[in-house]
Amino acid sequence: MRVRETAVKGKFWRWGYAMHRFRWIVLVIGVLLLLSFAIFAQKTPGMLKDNGFTPRGSESDRGLIQLRDELGVPLTMLNLVYTGEGLDMTDKVHQQAIMDSLNELTKLPYVESVKFVATPRNEGHLDVTAVTVSLNLDTDPALEKYPELKERVHPPNGMNVYVTGGPAILHDMQEASKHDIAKSEAIGLPIALIVLLIVFGTLVAALLPMIVGLMSVTLTLGITYFIAQHQSLSNFLPNMVTMLGLAVGIDYALFLVSRFREELKVQKNVAEAVAMTCQTAGKSIFFSGIAVLIGLLGMLFVDLTFFRSLCLGGVIVVSISVIVANTMLLSLLGILGERINSLQVVPKRFRKQETSRFWERIAYAVMKRPVLLVVIVGGALIYTMTPMGHIKLNVPNAEVLPPSYESRYGSELLKAAYDPRMMGPIQIVIHTQGEVWDEASIRQIRAYSEQVKGVSGVKEVQSYISSLGQHSDAELAAMLRNSNVKAQIEGNKFAKDRTALMVVVPEKDTDDPATDVLVRELRSLSKDGLDIAVTGGPAYRLDIIDRIQNEIPEVLTFVMGITYIVLLLAFRSVLLPLKAVLMNMLSLGASLGVVVLVFQHGYMADLLHITSIGYVSATLPVIIFCVVFGISMDYEVFLISRIMEEYEASGDNDKSTAEGLKKTGSLITSAAFILVVVVGSFIFTDIEIMKALGLGLGLAVLIDATIVRVMLVPALMKLLGDANWWAPKWLRMSSKPKAEKQ
C-alpha cells in the first residue's frame, strides 16, 4: 500500500510525466545551455577581484576614504621585501643597488612613490629590508596592473625579493582559487565516482550524478560571469560554488537515480517510473533545496561582500542543482529506462537484491536503550563543542595563503623584521572647523592629542604638531605660515586644508583584544568640536569582526525559525522540526569545536597540512552554520519523509522508524560520504579559509549522517513515541482536503 501523498498523482507526478514526454527536447536544451555557459564559466575566477572583507559604510572605511580623498594617502600599496644572506641590508651601498634596480618601476605613470620602510626594525634582522610602492590606483585597477608591476621588480645580485601587499595577495588568492578548484575536483570526483559505482553497481547509473554535479557548477559559474560584469563579488565565490555544487548536485541525483531504479520494478512503464520518481524523490529534493536556501540566505544579514557573494553563489548553484535534477536528469532517466542498469561494474552476485536488514537492526538496537544513548551521545557531542568557549576570531589577510606563496612569505618576513604595531597603526582622521594651520585648530588638536595619550594602551602618538617639536601654539602657527614647512607636512600626508592625520601606536599587537578595547575607547573620547574618524588596520579589523558578530543572533533566529516553519508544514508535526533543529545545532557545534582545536590550537595541523595561525577566521562560524544547517536538513527531510510514509501506512511509530532507516540508511550514508569526500577534499587545497570550511563542513555532515541520524534520531523517535506526529488540528486539516480532492 502506497501512502496518501505518493499515491495521488499530484503536481510533481505531472511534472515528471511531462519531463518524460518531452525528454529529447529537454536534453537538447540542457546540452546547449551547458556548452554555452561553459565558455564563460572558465573566465569567472579572473573576473573576481575583491576579497569581500571591506566593511563599507563603517567608521574605519569612511576614514580611509577621507585619507585618500583629502590627504592623498594611497589606499593601494605594494611591499617589496628584500633579503640577502650575510648582507647588512641597511648598508647604503645595498640600498642604492635596490633603488637602482627599481628605475623601470618608478617610470610607470601610476606609481606615486617608492620609499624604504621607515618603521624601526626589530633586533637581529639586518638581512631584511623593505620598500613601499605607493600606487595611484584603486584595488581593481591595481590588480589588473599587478603583472606589469611584477615584471619590473628584479633583485640586485646576491639578493632575493618577495612582493607582498594588497594587490599581490589578491593576485595570489586568484591563482590559488583556480588551483584549488582543479585540485579539489581531482581528489573528490574520482572517489565520489567509486562510491557511486559501489552504490549502484553500474557505470551508467554512477555517471548520472556526476553529470548533474558538474553541470550545476558550470551553469552557476557561467551565470556568475555576467553578474560580475556589474557587481563586485568576492574571489572566494568559485570555490564555494564548486564545493557546494558538486556535493549537493551529486547528492540530489543520487536520491533520484536510486528511487527511479526502485520505481522501475513496480511501475508498468518507464513514463510512470519517471513520474513517480519525481513525485517522491523529486518532491523531497525540492523541499531539501528550500531548506538549503534558507540556510544560505542567513548570510545576507552580514553586510559584507564576502558573505553576500557566497550567498549569491550558493543560492544559484543549489537552485540550479534542484532544477537540473528535476529536468535534465529526469529526461535522461526517461531516455535510458531499463538501460540505467547497463554496464555492470559490480557483479550482481555480490549485490543483495533486497534492502539490507543492517539498518533495521541498528534502529531496533538503538530503540532498546534510547535514554542511555541520548545521554552518552548527546553528552559526547556537547563536550566536543567546549573549545568554542575559547575561540579567538580574527580577519586573515596574507594568512589565508600557505607560506609557499610569495605574498604570504613576504608578509611573514615583513612582520619578523619590522614592528607590526608601527607598520599597521591606528589612524585618526581629524576635521577642524578652520584651517589646520590656524592657532585655534592647533590648540584643539593638541588638546585632543593629550586625551589620546592618556588612554591606557597607547604607546606613541604622532601628528603634524609633534613632527615640528616642542613649541607653543602661537609659535607653531607662525612656523606653519612658512610655505616650505607647510609643503613638507602636506607631502608627508600629515595635514592639509581642514584635515589632519594622527597616528596612534598601540602597546599590544594589532590583533590583540587589548587593542580592540583601545580602539573602542578612542572612539568614545570627547571630540571638543572636532570631527573624528578612527581608522587604520586595527580599527578596520575590529569593524569587520563587529559587523559579523553583531548579526549572529539575527542569522541564527532567521535560519532556525524559517527552517522550523518549513519543516512544520512539510511534516505536519510540532516536535519533529524542533528535534531536527536541535540535532543540527549539536553536529554544527561539535564540528566547530574541532575546527578551533585544529586551526587555533594546532592539533593535527601537520597531519592535515594546515598552517595553524592561532585563531579562527571570523567568517567561518557563520558560513559553516548557514551551509551545514541547510545541507543537514537534506538528510532529515529524506529520512523523516520516508518514516512519515511508513507511519501513515501502519500507524506504528517504532516500526515506521525502523523501516524508514532501513530504506534510507544506505542511501543517506552514501550521499553523506560523497559530500564529505567532495567538501573534505578542500582540506588539501591552499586557501586557509577553504581548508577550514572543508574541515568544518565535512565533519558536521559526517557527524550528522552517522552519529545523529543513526543513533540520536531513532532514540528520540522512540522516546517521543506518537507525540512525534502531534500537530494542532488546523495544521492536520490543512493537508487533508487537498489530498482528498485529488
N, C-alpha and C positions, 0 to 999 in steps of 0.2 A: 504493500500500500504506500502510495506516494503522498507526502504531506500536502496540505492545502496550498501553500504558497508556491510549490513547484509543480503541482498537478495542473493548475489552471494556466491556460495559455494567455499570459499577460503581455505587457509591452515588451519585455526583454525577449520573450519567446518569439514574438512577431518580428522583432529586430533581427534576431538570429536567423529566422527563416528568410528574411529579405537579404541578409548577407550571403546566404547560400544561393538564393535565386540569382543575384547579380554578382556572383563570386568573381567572374572573369573581369568584369568592369572595375570592381573594387581593387583587384590585384593590379591591373594596368595602371590605374590612378595612383596606387601606392608606390609602384616601381618608379613612375615618372616623378613623383614628389621626392622620393629618396635620391634619385640621380640629380635632380635639380638642386636640392639643398646641400648635397654632399660637396658640391663645388665651393659653396660659401662656408660650410662648416669648418673646413681646414684653415680658413683665413681668420676665424673668430679669435683665437688666442692672441694674435698680433694686434687686434683692434682694441684690446682691453688694457688701458694704461694707468689705471687707478687702483691703489691697494684698498681703497674704500674706508680708510680709518679717519678721514678728516671730519671733525665734529663741527659741521657747518652751522654758523649762527652762534656758536659758543663764544665766551669772552676771549678765550685764547685764540680762536680763529679770527675774530674781529681784530684783535691786537696785532696779529701777524699781517693781516691785510693793511692795517694802518701803517705798520712799519714799512711795508713795501711802497704804499702809495704816497706817504707823507715824508718819509726819511730816505726812501730809495734803498732800503735794506733788501738785498736779493733773497727771495724765498727758495731759490734753487741753487744748490752749491754741490760741487764735487770735492772730495778729499783725495789727494794723491799721496799715498803713504810710501815713503822710500826707506829701504833697508840696505845696509852694506855690512857684510860680515867683517869684523875687525876694523871698521872705519868709524871715525868720530864724525857723525853726520851734522854736528853743529859747527864744524870747521868751515870757514868762509870759502875755502877752495872748493869743497864738495857742494856747498850751497850754490855757488856761482855756476858750477857744472850742471846742476839741476835746472837752474833758471835758463841757462843757455839751451838746454835740451827742450825747453818749452816755448822756444821762439815761434815755431809754427802754430802752436796752440793760441798764443796771445794775438795772432793776426786774425783769428775768427771774429766776425763783427758782433756776435752775441756774447763774447767773453768780456766781462766787465773788468775783472781784476784777477791777478794771480799773485798770491802772497803766502809767505811761510806762516804757519800757525804760530801766533804769538803767545798762546797759553803756556804757562810754566810746565815743563816736562817732569815726569816722575823720575825719581832717582834710579840710576842704573840702566837707562835706556838711551844712551848716546848713539846707539847704532840705528836709531829710527828717527826720521823727521817727516814732517807732513806739509803739504802745500794745499791751500784752499783756492779753488777756482770758482769765482762768482759769475753767474750767468744772468743775462737779461732776458730770461725765458721763464714761462710758467712750466709746470710739471710736464704736460703733454708734449709741447714742442721740444723741451729739453730731452725727453725720452726718444723722440724721433731723431734728434741730432746726436744722440749718445755714440753711435758707431763712428761718426765723423770725429767727435772729440777723442774717442779712444784710440783712433788711428794715429793721432798726433802726439800721443804720450809714449815716449821712449826713454828708458832709464839710461843714465850715463854708464860707461864701462865700470864693471865691478859692483853695480847696484841692481836691485830689483825694485819694481814699482807695482803697487796694488791700488786700483781705482775703487773708491767706495763713495758713499753719499747717496742722496735720494735717487737720481736717475740711474746710477749704477746698480743699486739694489733692486729697483723696479725692473730694469732690463734683465738682471739675473733671475728675478722671480718669473718673468715671462718665459725665459728659456727653461727654467726648472718646471714650470707648469706644463709646457709641451712635452718635456722629457717624462714627467710624472704620469701623464695620461697614457703615453705609449708603454711605459714600464708596468703600470697597474694592469693594463689590458693584457700585456704579455704574461703576467703572473696569474691574474684572476680568471681570464676566459678559458684557458686550457683546462684548469682544474674544474671550473663550472661545467664544461662540456663532459668531462669524465663522470662527474656526479650525475648529470642528466642521462648519460648512457647507462649508468647503473640503475637509475630510477626507471627508465623506460625500456631499456634493453634493445632499442632500435635506433639507428642513426638518424632516420627521418624525423622521428618524434623528438630526439635530442636536439636537433639543429633548429627547430622552430623557435624555442625560447631565446636562443642566441640571436636569431634574426630580429625578433621583436626588440630585444635589449639594444642591439647596435642601431636599429632603425630609429628608436626613440631618441638615442643620444645624438645621432646625425641630424635628424629633423630639428631638434631643440637648438643645437649649435648653429644650424643654418638660419633659424628664426632669430636667434640672438645677434647674429651678424648684422641684420638690418636694424635691430633695436639699438645696437651700439653706435650706429651712424648718428643718432640723435640724442643718446643718453649715455652719460658717464657710468660705466659699470666696473666692478672690481675684477682684477685679474685672477681672483680665486674662483670665479664662476665656472670656467670649463672643467675644473677638477671636480667641483660639486656636481655638475651635470653628469659627468662621466660616472662618478661613484654612484649616484642615486639612480640614474637612468638604467645602467646595466643591472644593478641589484633589483630594482622594482620591476623593470621590464621583463627580466628573466623569470622572476617570481610569479608575476601575473600570468605569463604564458605557461609556466609550469602547471599552475592550477587549472587553466583552461584545457590544455592538452590532456592532462590526466583525467579530467571529467569527461572529455569527448570520448576517450577510449572506453570509459565505463558505459557511456550512453550508446556507443556503437553496439554493445552487446544486448541492449534491452529495447532499443527503438527499432521501428520497422524499416527505416531507410536513413540515408545519410542526412537528408534535409531535416528530419525530425531530431536526429542526434545533435546537429549543429544548433538547432533552435533550443533544445533542452539544455545544452551546454551553456548557451547564453542566458537562459532563464535561471540557471543555478550559479555556476561559476562566474559567468559574465556579470550577473547582478551583484555577487559578492565582491568582485573586483571593482565595480562602480562605487559601492559604499566604502570599500577599503581605500580607494583613491581619494574619496572625500575626507576620510579620516586623516590620511597623509597630508592633504592640502590644508586642513585645519591646523595641523602642527606647524607646517611651513609658514602659514600666514601669521603665526605668532611673532615671527622675526620682524614683521613690519612695524611693530611697536617701538623698536630701537631705531632711532633716527641717525643711522649711519649707512653710507652707500654700500659698505661691506655686506650688511645684513639684507638690505633691500635687493642687492644683486643676487645673493644666494637664494633669497625667497623667490625672486623672479625666475631664476634658472630652475629651481626645484619645482615650482608650480607648473612651469611649462613642460618639463620633462615627465613629471608624474601624469599630467593631463594627457600628454601625447602617448604615454605608455598605456593608459586606460583606453584611449581612442584606437591605437594601433591593435591592441589585443582584441577589442570588440569589433573591429572592422577587418583589417588586413589578415589577422590570424584566423578569424572565423571563416573568411573566404578561402584561405589556404586549406583549412580543415575540410571545407566543403569540396574543394578540388581533389584533395588527397583521398578522403574517405577511408576505406579499409587499407589503402596503401600506406597509411601512417605507421602501420606495423611492419613495413618493409625494411630491408637491410638489417637483419637481426645481427646484433653485436654480442649480446649475452644470450647463449642458448636457452631455449625455453625450459629445458630440464633443470636448469639452475635457478629458475624463477618460479615462485609459487603463483599459482593461478588465482587463488583466493587470498583475500586480505589476511595478513599475519595476525595471529591472536596475541602477539607480543604486547601490543599497546593496550589491548583489553585486559590482559593480566596485570599490567602495571597500574591501570586505572583502579581495578578492584583491590590490588595490594595497597595502594595509597589510601583508598577509601576505608580500609580496615582500621587504620590508626590516623585519622585526619588531624586530631588535636596535636598529637606528638609531632607530626610532620610540619604543621603550620608553625609551631613554636620553634622547632630546630631550624628549619629552612628560613623562616622569616627572621629569626634572630641572627643567623649567619649573614644574611643579606644586609641587615641593619648594621652589623659590625663592620662589614666591608665598606659601608658608607662613611664611617667615622673620620677617615683622613680629610674629608671635605670640611670638617670643622676648623682645619688649619690651612685651608687653601690660600695661596698667595697669587693674586691676579696681577697681570702686567700686560702692557701692549708691546709686542715684539716688533723689532724693525729688521735689521740685518739678521737677527737671531732666527728668523723663520727659515733661513737657508743653512745648510751644513757648512762647516769650515772649508770644504773643498772648493766652494765658490769664492771668487776673488773679492767680491764686495764684502762678504762676511769676514773673510780672513783679514782684509784691510781694516775693517771696523774693529776687530779684536786687537790688532796691532795699535790702532789709534787709542783705544781705551787703556791699553797697557802703558803706552808711552806718555800720555797726557792725562791730566786730572779731568775726568769726565764731568765733574761739577762745574768746571770753568769752560769746558767745551760746549756744554748744554745748560747754561744757567737759566734762572728765572728772569724774564724781561718784563719791565713795567713801562707801558706807553702812557706818557703824561701829556694831557692837553691843558694849556693855560689860557686864561681869558685874554691876556695881552701877548705880545711877542716874548719868546723865551729869553731874549736878551735884556728885557726890562728889569729894573731893580725889583719891582713888585713880584714878578714871576720868579726871579731868583730866590727871593725871600720865601715864597710859597713852596718852591721845590726843595729848598734847604730844610724847611720845617718838616716837610713830608719825609725827606731822607732820614732825618733824626728819628722819626717814628719807625721807619723801616729797620733802622739799625738796632732799635730797642726790642724788636721781635725776637723771641727765642728761636734759635736755629739758623740765624743769619751769620754767615762767615765774613762776607765782604759786600760793600755797596759801591758801585761805580756810576758816575754820571758826568755830564759835561762840566758840572761845577767842580767835582772832585779832581777832574783832569787838569784844572788850572791851579791847583794848590790851595793853600790856606790864605784866604783873603776875605775881607768884609763884603757885604752885599754891594755896597757902593763901588768898591774897588773892582769887583768882578764885572759890574755893569760898565764901568769905564773901559776895562780890558776888552770887553766884548764889542765895544764900538769900533775896535780895530778890525778892518775888513779881512786882514790876513788870519787873525785868530778865529774869527767867525768862519772863514772858509775852511780852516783846518778842522774845526768841530763838525761842520756840515759834511766834509769829506770823510770823517770817521763815523758818520751816520749816528751821531750822538744827539743832535738837535737841529731844528730848522723851523723857521716861522713860529708857530704856536705849539709845536710838538717836540717833546724831549724823550729820550730813552734812558731808563735807569736799569742797570744790570745788578741783580742780586745773586750772589754765590751762596748756596746753602752749605751748612756744615756737614750734612749727611749726603749719601749718594742720591742721585736724581730720582731713582725709583724706590727710595726708602720711604716707609709710611710716615716718618717724621717730616720728610719734605712735602708730602701731601698736606700734612697739618699746617706747615709753614705757608703753603700757597693759599689755603683757606683763611689763615689769619691775615695775610697781606691783603686779601680781597675784602676783609672786614674792617680795615683801618679807616679812620676818618679821612675824607677826601679834602676838606677845607677849601672848597671852591674849585678843586681840580677835577678834571675828567680822567679817570684811571682805567686802564685795562691791563690785567696781569696775564701775561702770556709766556712764551718760551717753552722749551721741551718739557719740564716738569708739569707746568700748568696744562699744556696740550694733552699730555698723557692722562692727567687727572680728569680732564673734561671728557675724554673718551671713556674711561672706566666709569665715571659717574653716569654718563649717558646710558651705558649698558645696565649698570646695577639699579638705577632708578626705575627702569622699565621692567625689571624681572617680575615684580608682583603682577603687573598687567599681563605679561606674557603667560605666566602660569594660570592666572584666572581665565583668560580668554581660551587658551588651548584646552585646559581641563574642563571648563564649563561647557564650551561648544561641543567638545567630543562627547561629554556625558549626554547632552541633549540629543545628538545624532544617534548614539547607541540606544538611548531610551526609546526613541521612535523605531529604530531598527529591530530591537529585541523585545519591545513592549514589556520591559521589566525595569523595576526601580533599582534592584540590588546588583544585577549583572553589570550594568555600566559603571556603577560605583566601584565594584570589585576590580573591574578592568583598569580603571584609572589608578587605583591604589597599587595594583600589581605592577603597572608600568613605572610608577614612581620608585618602587623597590629596585627593579632592574636598572633603571637610569641612575639612581643614587649609587648603587654598587659599582657600576662601570665608571662613574666619575671619581669614585674613591680610588680605583685602580689607576686612573689617569693621573691623579695627584701624586700617587706613590711613584709612578714611573717618571713623569716629566718634572715634578717639583723636587722629589727626593732622590731620584736616580735609581730606584730599584729596577733591576733587569734592563737598564738602559743600554748596556753594552750588548746584551743578547739580542735586543731588538734594533740595534744600530741607531740608537737615538742619542742625541747630544742633550743631556739634562741641563736645562737653563735656569733651574732654581725657582721657577714659577710656572703657572699655567696661563696660557693666553686668555685674556678676559672674555674673548668671544666664544670660547669652547662650551662652557656650561649652557649658554642659550642655544647654540647650534645643535649640540647633542640632544638637548631636551626636545627642541622643536622637531628635529628629524626623526629621532628614535620613537618619540611618543606616537607619531603617526604611523611609522612602519610597524611598531609592535601591535598596533590596533589591527593591522592586516591579519596577523595570526589569531588575534582574539576574535575577529569577525568570522574568519573561516572556521575556527574551532566551535565557537558558540552557535554559529548558524547551523552547523551540522548537528550539534547536540539538540538544538531547538527543533530541527526536523524530526529527530528521533523522539523527542519528548511530546511533540504534537501528535505523533503516531501512536505512542504507547502510554504516555502519562506517567511513566516510571522514571523518576529523577536519576537514580543510580544507574539503571540500565542505559538510559539515554546518554549519560556522561561517558560510560564505558564504550558504547557504540560510537559516539562522536569522536573520542580519542582514537579508537580502533581504526576508523575510516579516514582520519586526517593526520594521525600521528606521524606516519612515514613521510607524507607529503609536506607537512609543516617543517619537520626536521630537515628534509632535503632542501626545501626552499630556504630555510634559515641558514643551512650550511653554505649554500651557494651565495647568499647575501653576505655572510661572514667572510667568505673567501674573496669576493669582489671588493667589499669595503676594506677588509683586513689587508688586502694587497697594497693599500696606500701607506701602511706602516713602513714599507720598504722603499718608499719614494723619498724625495729630497726635502720638500717644504714641510717645516716642523708643524705648522697648523694642520696640514692634511694628514700627517703622520699621527698626530694626537686625535684627530677626528676619526681616522681609520680605526685606531685602537679603541676609542670610546664607543663608536657605533658598533663595531664588531663584537665587543664584549657585551654591550647591552642587549644586542639581538641574540647572542649565544645564551646568555643568562635567561632571557625572556623565553626563548623557544625550548629550552631544556628544563631548567630548574622551575621556572614559573609555570609554564604550560603543562609540563608533565607531572609536577608534584603539587604545587600550590593550588592550581585551578581545580583539579579533581578533588583535592582535600576540602577546599572551601565549598565546592558544589555539594559535597556530601554533608558538610556541617550545616549549610543553609537549607538543604532539602527543597521542599516545594516552595519555600519562601523565595528561592531564586527567581521564580516565574511570577511573583506577585506584582500586580500593577493596578493603579486606580481604574475604576470602571470606564471612565471616559477614554483612557488610553487603549484598553482592551477593545472597546466598542469601535474605536477609530479605524481599525483594520478589518473588522468583520464585514460590514456592509459591502466594502469594495470587493472582498473575496467572494461573497455570496452572489453579488451582482454579476461577476464574471462567470 
